Amino acid sequence: MTPECLSDRIAFNDVMDVLVRANRNMRFTHFDDMPSEARASLLPVVEMGEYVGIIEQTRTGSGARSIKTVSHTTLAVLRSLEKPESIGDVFAKLDVRIADIASLVFDGLLEAADHRAAFVSGPKALDIFLKRTRPSIPSGYLSCISREAIDFYARVETATPIDLAWKLYQFNRYPVTPESAARWFRPDFDELMLGRATYAQRRLLGEHFERVLDAERLGWIAWTAKAFRHAKDTSERCKLYVSPRPDQTAWAFREVVDYVPESAATGFKLGVYSHGLMRPDKIVLYFDDFAALRRTHATLESRLSGVPVQGVPFSCQLDARGLFSWGADPRTRGHLSWHSDDSWRMWVCNRLAGALFDGRRAQLSPEDVMRYALVRAELHGVDVQTWARSHFNLPIGPA
């Protein structure tokens, strides 16, 4: 269910007398009752032990089908609400909070009665749970461009949530022009980026890191720390973004290469060619804990003072200008093959996109579409002021 720290920032209405019930347009299947082939596809989730089965929903009107994994707690809530009850009565019986009930209603697993006594869910339940307040004004360059992206796509029609997630993810990416393509698409790209690194610097890099040979296929040149091969999984694994403008990337990357052998980085990478240099998250360093990330940031900030900034949306700003930011990738435990949630920003953008898409389809005003997207992000464990995880050790499981 939702972390306890989240609802403090959300202005909920008094909903103790609001009736809620399980959505009747869904079907629950326990993992043990699934065909063996279907169960095998869900094996990473089954082995977690936190989830008991799946719920299939058919969207009214569109006929589109969605599938959600269901935890023990969620199943208990759904079974207790086969008949409508007030939220106050639910609280008296089950160890849940208003944020949990709101999340289940917004997810469509529960329905809530509106002022006309009609049961609704998703975006249509927004005003049942939330006070009508304006979203707080973001502070900091990266928070501003993140909010700008949400505001823009709250007003623009997109074909699918996947399409919208990709557009959010690419926000603040510079366009690839014929000139930039000719300048950066060249066989000696590596040497161009490492050009001024001395023999001693390259030797030191080679002692501590090894090249990831297949990374270029995914649009990167990348290195991983040799000691990292046998490193234990940690709940605080995080990444540092360095986001100079494209024409300053070579110089900035050489400073990273010069310092990284002294750091506790477990790996680092650089976007290749023009399409890689135009993306905002073009330089990324990985760490096993946040303290190590902050030490590296402090050193690199002094070395890269004055470098022009591009800026990475949906990441947490570390410095005054937005050159440095960080994120924490979702845990891979229980990862499903069809989930494209392997990075923090993609995880955030997928959830924002689903909320924005649903809000527009429900014909909310652009302002309410943005309100809905922001509260859904908060309920998923995202601080929408800083774009960090609200609780750093919060495990992010399957949706």
C-alpha positions as CSV (number, residue, x, y, z in Angstrom):
1,M,0.0,0.0,0.0
2,T,1.0,3.7,-0.1
3,P,3.9,4.8,2.2
4,E,2.9,6.6,5.4
5,C,4.9,9.7,4.6
6,L,3.0,10.5,1.3
7,S,-0.4,11.7,2.3
8,D,1.0,14.5,4.4
9,R,1.6,16.6,1.2
10,I,-1.9,15.8,-0.3
11,A,-4.9,17.9,0.7
12,F,-7.5,15.3,1.1
13,N,-11.2,16.1,1.7
14,D,-13.0,14.6,4.7
15,V,-14.3,11.4,3.1
16,M,-15.2,9.3,6.2
17,D,-18.9,9.2,5.1
18,V,-18.2,8.5,1.4
19,L,-19.4,5.1,0.3
20,V,-16.9,2.8,-1.6
21,R,-17.3,-0.6,-3.1
22,A,-15.2,-3.1,-5.2
23,N,-15.4,-2.4,-8.9
24,R,-17.8,-5.0,-10.3
25,N,-16.2,-4.8,-13.8
26,M,-13.2,-6.9,-12.9
27,R,-12.2,-10.5,-12.3
28,F,-9.7,-11.8,-9.8
29,T,-7.5,-14.9,-10.5
30,H,-5.3,-16.5,-7.9
31,F,-1.8,-17.4,-9.1
32,D,-2.5,-21.1,-8.2
33,D,-5.6,-21.1,-10.4
34,M,-3.8,-19.8,-13.5
35,P,-2.8,-22.0,-16.5
36,S,0.9,-23.1,-16.1
37,E,2.1,-21.0,-19.1
38,A,0.4,-17.8,-17.8
39,R,1.7,-18.4,-14.3
40,A,5.3,-19.0,-15.7
41,S,5.2,-15.5,-17.3
42,L,4.5,-14.0,-13.8
43,L,7.0,-16.1,-12.0
44,P,9.2,-13.1,-10.8
45,V,6.1,-11.7,-9.1
46,V,4.9,-15.0,-7.7
47,E,8.3,-15.6,-6.1
48,M,8.2,-12.3,-4.3
49,G,5.4,-13.6,-2.0
50,E,3.8,-10.2,-1.7
51,Y,1.2,-10.7,-4.4
52,V,-1.5,-13.3,-4.6
53,G,-2.9,-13.0,-8.1
54,I,-4.1,-10.7,-10.9
55,I,-7.1,-8.6,-11.6
56,E,-8.3,-8.2,-15.1
57,Q,-10.4,-5.2,-15.9
58,T,-12.3,-4.2,-19.1
59,R,-12.6,-0.5,-19.6
60,T,-16.1,0.6,-20.2
61,G,-16.6,2.0,-23.7
62,S,-13.2,1.3,-25.1
63,G,-13.2,-2.4,-24.3
64,A,-9.5,-2.2,-23.5
65,R,-8.3,-4.7,-21.0
66,S,-5.8,-4.0,-18.2
67,I,-4.1,-6.5,-15.8
68,K,-2.9,-5.6,-12.3
69,T,-1.1,-7.7,-9.8
70,V,-2.8,-7.8,-6.4
71,S,-1.3,-7.9,-2.9
72,H,-2.7,-9.7,0.1
73,T,-3.7,-6.3,1.6
74,T,-5.5,-5.1,-1.5
75,L,-7.3,-8.4,-1.9
76,A,-8.5,-8.1,1.7
77,V,-9.9,-4.6,1.0
78,L,-11.6,-5.7,-2.2
79,R,-13.3,-8.7,-0.6
80,S,-14.5,-6.7,2.3
81,L,-16.1,-4.2,0.0
82,E,-18.3,-6.5,-2.2
83,K,-21.1,-4.4,-0.8
84,P,-20.8,-0.6,-0.3
85,E,-19.5,0.7,3.0
86,S,-18.4,4.1,4.2
87,I,-14.7,4.8,4.3
88,G,-15.0,5.3,8.0
89,D,-16.3,1.8,8.5
90,V,-13.4,0.5,6.3
91,F,-10.9,2.2,8.6
92,A,-12.5,0.6,11.6
93,K,-12.0,-2.9,10.1
94,L,-8.8,-2.8,8.2
95,D,-5.3,-1.3,8.7
96,V,-5.5,1.1,5.7
97,R,-5.4,4.9,5.3
98,I,-7.1,7.5,3.1
99,A,-4.1,7.4,0.6
100,D,-4.6,3.6,0.2
101,I,-8.3,4.0,-0.5
102,A,-7.8,6.9,-2.9
103,S,-5.1,4.9,-4.8
104,L,-7.5,1.9,-5.2
105,V,-10.3,4.2,-6.4
106,F,-8.0,6.0,-8.9
107,D,-6.7,2.6,-10.1
108,G,-10.3,1.5,-10.7
109,L,-10.2,-1.4,-8.3
110,L,-12.6,0.5,-6.0
111,E,-15.5,2.9,-6.8
112,A,-16.6,5.8,-4.7
113,A,-20.0,7.4,-4.6
114,D,-20.1,11.0,-5.8
115,H,-22.6,13.8,-4.7
116,R,-25.2,12.3,-7.0
117,A,-24.8,8.8,-5.4
118,A,-23.2,7.5,-8.6
119,F,-20.2,5.2,-8.2
120,V,-17.2,6.4,-10.1
121,S,-13.5,5.7,-10.2
122,G,-10.3,6.9,-11.9
123,P,-10.1,10.7,-12.8
124,K,-13.8,11.1,-12.2
125,A,-13.2,10.6,-8.4
126,L,-10.6,13.4,-8.2
127,D,-12.9,15.9,-6.5
128,I,-14.3,13.3,-4.1
129,F,-10.9,12.9,-2.5
130,L,-8.9,16.0,-3.2
131,K,-9.5,19.6,-2.1
132,R,-9.6,22.0,-5.0
133,T,-6.3,23.7,-4.5
134,R,-3.8,24.9,-7.0
135,P,-0.6,22.8,-7.4
136,S,2.3,24.3,-5.5
137,I,4.7,26.4,-7.5
138,P,7.9,24.4,-8.3
139,S,11.3,25.8,-7.3
140,G,14.5,25.0,-9.1
141,Y,15.2,24.8,-12.8
142,L,14.6,21.0,-13.1
143,S,11.3,21.1,-11.2
144,C,10.1,23.9,-13.5
145,I,10.9,22.1,-16.7
146,S,9.3,18.9,-15.3
147,R,6.1,20.8,-14.4
148,E,6.2,22.5,-17.9
149,A,6.2,19.0,-19.5
150,I,3.2,17.9,-17.5
151,D,1.3,21.1,-18.2
152,F,2.0,20.8,-21.9
153,Y,0.9,17.2,-22.3
154,A,-2.2,17.8,-20.1
155,R,-3.4,19.9,-23.1
156,V,-2.2,17.8,-26.0
157,E,-3.9,14.7,-27.4
158,T,-1.7,11.6,-27.8
159,A,-2.4,8.2,-29.3
160,T,-1.5,5.9,-26.4
161,P,-0.1,6.1,-22.9
162,I,3.1,4.5,-24.2
163,D,3.5,7.2,-26.8
164,L,2.9,9.9,-24.2
165,A,5.4,8.3,-21.7
166,W,8.1,8.5,-24.4
167,K,7.3,12.1,-25.2
168,L,7.6,13.0,-21.5
169,Y,10.9,11.0,-21.2
170,Q,12.3,13.0,-24.2
171,F,11.3,16.4,-22.9
172,N,14.1,19.0,-23.1
173,R,16.0,16.9,-25.6
174,Y,17.6,19.1,-28.3
175,P,16.7,18.3,-31.9
176,V,19.2,16.5,-34.1
177,T,20.0,18.7,-37.0
178,P,21.9,17.8,-40.2
179,E,24.8,19.9,-38.8
180,S,24.9,18.1,-35.4
181,A,24.6,14.7,-37.1
182,A,27.5,15.5,-39.4
183,R,29.6,16.8,-36.4
184,W,29.0,13.9,-34.0
185,F,28.3,10.8,-36.1
186,R,31.9,9.8,-36.7
187,P,34.0,6.6,-36.2
188,D,36.4,8.3,-33.8
189,F,33.6,9.5,-31.5
190,D,35.3,7.7,-28.5
191,E,38.6,9.5,-29.1
192,L,36.8,12.8,-29.6
193,M,35.3,12.4,-26.1
194,L,38.5,11.1,-24.4
195,G,40.9,13.1,-26.6
196,R,42.7,15.0,-23.9
197,A,42.9,12.1,-21.4
198,T,46.5,11.4,-20.7
199,Y,48.1,8.0,-20.8
200,A,48.2,7.9,-17.0
201,Q,44.5,8.8,-16.8
202,R,43.6,6.0,-19.3
203,R,45.7,3.5,-17.5
204,L,44.1,4.4,-14.2
205,L,40.7,4.1,-15.8
206,G,41.6,0.7,-17.1
207,E,42.7,-0.5,-13.7
208,H,39.4,0.2,-12.1
209,F,36.8,-0.1,-14.9
210,E,36.2,-2.3,-18.0
211,R,34.3,-1.4,-21.1
212,V,30.8,-2.7,-21.6
213,L,31.1,-4.1,-25.1
214,D,27.5,-4.2,-26.2
215,A,26.4,-0.8,-24.7
216,E,26.8,1.0,-28.1
217,R,23.9,-1.1,-29.4
218,L,21.7,0.7,-26.9
219,G,23.1,4.1,-27.6
220,W,25.9,4.4,-25.0
221,I,29.6,4.0,-24.4
222,A,29.8,2.5,-20.9
223,W,32.2,1.2,-18.3
224,T,31.5,-0.9,-15.2
225,A,33.7,-1.1,-12.1
226,K,35.7,-4.4,-12.0
227,A,34.9,-4.8,-8.3
228,F,31.2,-4.4,-9.1
229,R,30.8,-7.8,-10.6
230,H,30.3,-9.4,-7.2
231,A,28.7,-6.5,-5.4
232,K,25.6,-7.2,-3.4
233,D,22.3,-5.8,-4.3
234,T,21.5,-2.7,-2.2
235,S,18.2,-0.8,-1.7
236,E,20.0,2.6,-2.1
237,R,21.5,2.1,-5.6
238,C,21.2,5.5,-7.3
239,K,22.5,7.5,-10.3
240,L,24.1,10.9,-10.8
241,Y,23.1,12.8,-14.0
242,V,25.5,15.4,-15.4
243,S,23.8,17.5,-18.1
244,P,26.0,19.9,-20.0
245,R,24.9,21.3,-23.3
246,P,26.0,19.2,-26.3
247,D,28.9,21.4,-27.4
248,Q,30.4,21.3,-23.8
249,T,30.0,17.5,-23.3
250,A,33.4,16.4,-24.5
251,W,35.2,18.7,-21.9
252,A,32.8,17.8,-19.1
253,F,33.1,14.0,-19.9
254,R,36.9,14.2,-19.7
255,E,36.6,15.8,-16.2
256,V,34.4,12.8,-15.2
257,V,36.9,10.3,-16.7
258,D,39.7,12.0,-14.8
259,Y,38.0,11.8,-11.5
260,V,35.9,8.6,-11.7
261,P,38.7,6.2,-10.7
262,E,39.0,8.0,-7.4
263,S,35.2,7.8,-6.8
264,A,33.0,5.0,-5.5
265,A,31.1,4.8,-8.8
266,T,30.1,1.3,-9.9
267,G,29.8,2.4,-13.5
268,F,29.3,5.3,-15.8
269,K,28.1,5.9,-19.4
270,L,27.9,8.6,-22.1
271,G,25.3,8.9,-24.9
272,V,26.9,8.3,-28.3
273,Y,26.8,10.3,-31.5
274,S,24.4,13.2,-32.1
275,H,21.3,11.4,-30.8
276,G,23.1,10.6,-27.5
277,L,24.5,14.1,-27.0
278,M,21.2,15.8,-27.6
279,R,19.5,13.9,-24.8
280,P,19.5,15.7,-21.4
281,D,20.7,12.6,-19.5
282,K,23.8,12.2,-21.6
283,I,26.3,11.5,-18.8
284,V,25.2,9.1,-16.0
285,L,27.2,7.6,-13.1
286,Y,26.0,4.8,-10.8
287,F,26.5,4.3,-7.1
288,D,25.6,1.8,-4.4
289,D,24.7,4.5,-1.9
290,F,23.7,8.1,-1.8
291,A,26.6,9.3,0.3
292,A,29.0,8.2,-2.4
293,L,27.0,10.0,-5.0
294,R,27.0,13.2,-3.0
295,R,30.8,13.1,-2.6
296,T,31.3,12.7,-6.3
297,H,28.8,15.5,-7.1
298,A,30.7,17.9,-4.8
299,T,34.0,17.2,-6.5
300,L,32.6,17.4,-10.0
301,E,30.7,20.6,-9.3
302,S,33.9,22.4,-8.5
303,R,35.5,21.1,-11.6
304,L,32.6,21.9,-13.9
305,S,31.8,25.4,-12.6
306,G,30.3,27.6,-15.3
307,V,29.5,24.8,-17.8
308,P,26.3,25.6,-19.6
309,V,23.3,23.5,-18.5
310,Q,20.8,21.5,-20.5
311,G,19.0,19.8,-17.5
312,V,17.3,16.4,-16.9
313,P,13.5,16.6,-16.3
314,F,12.0,14.3,-13.7
315,S,15.2,14.0,-11.7
316,C,16.1,15.6,-8.4
317,Q,18.3,18.7,-8.7
318,L,21.5,18.8,-6.6
319,D,23.1,22.2,-7.5
320,A,21.8,25.7,-8.0
321,R,21.8,25.6,-11.8
322,G,20.6,22.0,-12.6
323,L,23.8,20.6,-14.1
324,F,23.7,17.8,-11.5
325,S,20.7,15.7,-10.5
326,W,20.0,12.3,-9.3
327,G,17.5,9.4,-9.4
328,A,17.0,5.9,-7.9
329,D,16.1,3.2,-10.4
330,P,13.2,0.9,-9.4
331,R,14.2,-2.4,-7.8
332,T,14.4,-5.2,-10.3
333,R,13.0,-7.7,-7.9
334,G,9.7,-9.0,-9.4
335,H,10.4,-7.3,-12.7
336,L,8.2,-8.5,-15.5
337,S,9.5,-8.8,-19.1
338,W,6.9,-6.5,-20.6
339,H,7.5,-3.6,-18.0
340,S,9.7,-0.9,-19.5
341,D,10.5,0.4,-16.0
342,D,14.2,-0.2,-15.7
343,S,15.1,3.5,-15.1
344,W,13.8,6.1,-12.6
345,R,12.8,8.6,-15.2
346,M,11.0,6.0,-17.4
347,W,9.2,4.7,-14.3
348,V,8.0,8.2,-13.4
349,C,7.1,9.0,-17.0
350,N,5.1,5.8,-17.4
351,R,2.9,6.6,-14.4
352,L,2.5,10.3,-15.3
353,A,1.5,9.3,-18.8
354,G,-1.1,6.8,-17.6
355,A,-2.7,9.5,-15.4
356,L,-2.5,12.2,-18.1
357,F,-4.0,9.9,-20.7
358,D,-6.8,8.8,-18.4
359,G,-7.5,12.4,-17.3
360,R,-7.8,13.6,-20.9
361,R,-10.0,10.7,-21.8
362,A,-12.3,11.5,-18.8
363,Q,-12.6,15.1,-20.3
364,L,-11.2,16.8,-17.3
365,S,-10.0,20.4,-17.7
366,P,-6.2,20.7,-18.4
367,E,-5.8,22.1,-14.9
368,D,-7.5,19.0,-13.4
369,V,-5.6,16.6,-15.7
370,M,-2.4,18.0,-14.2
371,R,-3.8,17.8,-10.7
372,Y,-4.7,14.2,-11.3
373,A,-1.3,13.3,-12.7
374,L,0.5,15.0,-9.8
375,V,-1.5,13.3,-7.1
376,R,-1.1,9.9,-8.8
377,A,2.6,10.4,-8.8
378,E,2.6,11.4,-5.1
379,L,0.6,8.3,-4.3
380,H,3.1,6.2,-6.2
381,G,5.9,7.5,-3.9
382,V,7.2,10.5,-5.9
383,D,7.9,13.9,-4.4
384,V,6.5,16.1,-7.2
385,Q,8.4,19.2,-5.9
386,T,11.8,17.6,-6.2
387,W,11.2,14.5,-8.4
388,A,12.9,12.2,-5.9
389,R,11.4,9.1,-4.3
390,S,9.5,10.2,-1.3
391,H,11.1,7.5,0.8
392,F,14.5,6.4,-0.6
393,N,14.2,2.8,0.6
394,L,10.7,2.4,-0.7
395,P,10.6,-0.8,-2.8
396,I,8.9,-0.1,-6.1
397,G,7.1,-3.3,-7.1
398,P,5.1,-4.2,-10.2
399,A,2.2,-1.9,-11.1
